[in-house]
């Protein structure tokens, strides 16, 4: 039974609880009116307890979904960073960095969505900080553009400048994510 309990979802458990409450009420209905009247408060209490439990499950599911979506973004950022680090030429490097910048845009957008859910004062401050995140993101893009204009001999130096800008962007986004969590 412990194994079965561990594999059941919260939704399954809540559905079972609802069926059990319904069954108890149905069984009480087959009794006398007096029995039903004595137990009605208890049934009402059980239903009242079920509602916040259902809401909590929904909130936790949303939080898990949020964490999983962020993990997916972080994985693609890591994939693109690896590709840029392993790049042997400026074109491959630039393609990987462009993809990484796109992923950073998604991460910043997720922070923007979180900020929008906050109370007005906190939201205003969060939105200002998110606007500031666009500066290091744009700086990395500018350095990538400079890389495209660099000679073949200078591309490694430009690569280092782009990588430094990406590292700074990552640090700033991570700091903001901690604040908004």
Protein Blocks (a to p, Z undefined) as FASTA:
>chain_A
ZZmmmmpcfklmmmmmmmmmmmmmmmmmmmcfklmmmmmmmmmmmmmmmmmmmmmmmmmm
mmmmmmmmmmmmmmmmmmmmmmmmmpcbfklmmmmmmmmmmmmmmmmmmmmmmmmmpcfk
lmmmmmmmmmmmmmmmmmmmmmmmmmmmpcfklmmmmmmmmmmmmmmmmmmmmmmmmmmZ
Z
